[in-house]
Amino acid sequence: MNSEMDITILEDGTVRVETGEVGGPEHMAAEKMLAWLAKELGGDSTRVRRGHTHHHHHEHIHAGHGKDK
């Protein structure tokens, strides 16, 4: 099982986190880390599940950035 996360910060300030299948203790640690990240960065947070893998997309709009700028 792949217990890795890919974190990408897009030009508009969106933080995208993609994971493969994460199991066991790593799964709980990943969930806690993603919850912390969403809380600290603020903004909207969505989760997209693709098959048996998870894709976490956290959109955070910062001053001077965003969809309307």
JOURWO-V194577 format. One line per field, one symbol per residue. ss: DSSP state (h for helix, s for strand, l for the rest). phi: phi as a letter, one per 20 degrees, with the letter a starting at -180 (. if undefined). psi: psi as a letter, one per 30 degrees, with the letter a starting at -180 (. if undefined). Layout:
ss: ???
phi: ???
psi: ???
This chain:
ss: llllssssslllllsssssllllhhhhhhhhhhhhhhhhhhllsssssssllsssssssllllllllll
phi: .edccddcdegenfddddcefdcmgfffffffffffffffemneccccedmeddcdcddcedgncpfee
psi: kjhlkkkkjlegfkkkkklajklbeeeeeeeeeeeeeeeefaakklkkkjbglkkkjjkjklkflaef.
